[in-house]
Amino acid sequence: MTLFTKTGCEKCDYVKHAVDLEGLGVAVEELGPENPDALAHLAWHGLVTVAERQLPILVLDRERYLTGAIRIRKFLESGGHA
């Protein structure tokens, strides 16, 4: 799983601090001009338009993703089970 975030995003920071992402094996990718690889990865998933409207985004696999800090936190706290 990959969590897409950006610097200065309160909802992104909330998820990063509320859940042990490393312990769950969640990769965190910060979107920004200094990280073009993260943007390319986001584009590969077809989520650029989604990211323009809402962050954070948790990518579960090639086709599934979640948005919304509370929803993502609850999903991860449940052990990553929908």
C-alpha positions as CSV (number, residue, x, y, z in Angstrom):
1,M,0.0,0.0,0.0
2,T,1.1,3.6,-0.7
3,L,-0.1,6.7,1.1
4,F,0.2,9.8,-1.1
5,T,0.5,13.0,0.9
6,K,1.8,16.5,0.6
7,T,3.7,18.9,2.9
8,G,1.4,21.2,4.8
9,C,-1.7,19.0,4.5
10,E,-3.3,18.7,8.0
11,K,-5.3,15.6,7.0
12,C,-2.1,14.0,5.7
13,D,-0.2,14.8,8.9
14,Y,-3.1,13.4,10.9
15,V,-2.9,10.0,9.2
16,K,0.9,9.9,9.4
17,H,0.8,10.5,13.1
18,A,-2.3,8.5,14.0
19,V,-1.2,5.2,12.5
20,D,2.0,3.2,12.6
21,L,2.4,3.3,8.8
22,E,5.9,1.7,8.8
23,G,4.7,-1.1,11.0
24,L,1.9,-1.8,8.6
25,G,4.2,-1.7,5.6
26,V,2.7,1.4,4.1
27,A,5.0,3.4,1.9
28,V,4.6,7.2,2.1
29,E,5.1,9.3,-1.0
30,E,5.2,13.1,-0.6
31,L,3.8,14.9,-3.6
32,G,5.7,18.1,-4.6
33,P,8.0,19.6,-7.1
34,E,11.0,18.1,-5.4
35,N,9.6,14.6,-5.9
36,P,8.7,14.0,-9.5
37,D,8.8,10.2,-9.0
38,A,5.8,10.4,-6.6
39,L,3.8,12.4,-9.1
40,A,4.7,9.8,-11.8
41,H,3.6,7.0,-9.5
42,L,0.3,8.8,-8.7
43,A,-0.3,9.3,-12.5
44,W,0.4,5.6,-13.1
45,H,-2.5,4.9,-10.8
46,G,-4.6,7.4,-12.6
47,L,-5.2,9.5,-9.5
48,V,-3.9,13.0,-10.4
49,T,-7.4,14.4,-10.7
50,V,-8.4,12.8,-7.4
51,A,-5.3,14.3,-5.7
52,E,-6.2,17.7,-7.0
53,R,-9.4,17.5,-5.1
54,Q,-8.5,15.5,-2.0
55,L,-5.5,14.2,-0.1
56,P,-4.4,11.9,1.5
57,I,-4.9,9.0,-0.9
58,L,-4.2,5.4,0.2
59,V,-3.6,3.1,-2.8
60,L,-4.5,-0.4,-1.9
61,D,-3.6,-2.1,-5.2
62,R,-3.8,-1.4,-8.9
63,E,-7.5,-0.7,-8.9
64,R,-8.5,0.3,-5.4
65,Y,-7.8,3.3,-3.3
66,L,-9.3,5.2,-0.3
67,T,-9.5,9.0,0.3
68,G,-10.3,10.8,3.5
69,A,-8.2,10.9,6.6
70,I,-10.7,9.3,9.0
71,R,-11.6,6.6,6.5
72,I,-7.9,5.8,5.8
73,R,-7.1,5.7,9.5
74,K,-10.0,3.4,10.3
75,F,-9.1,1.1,7.4
76,L,-5.4,0.9,8.6
77,E,-6.4,0.4,12.3
78,S,-8.5,-2.5,11.3
79,G,-5.4,-4.2,9.9
80,G,-6.1,-3.1,6.3
81,H,-9.3,-5.1,5.9
82,A,-12.2,-3.5,4.1
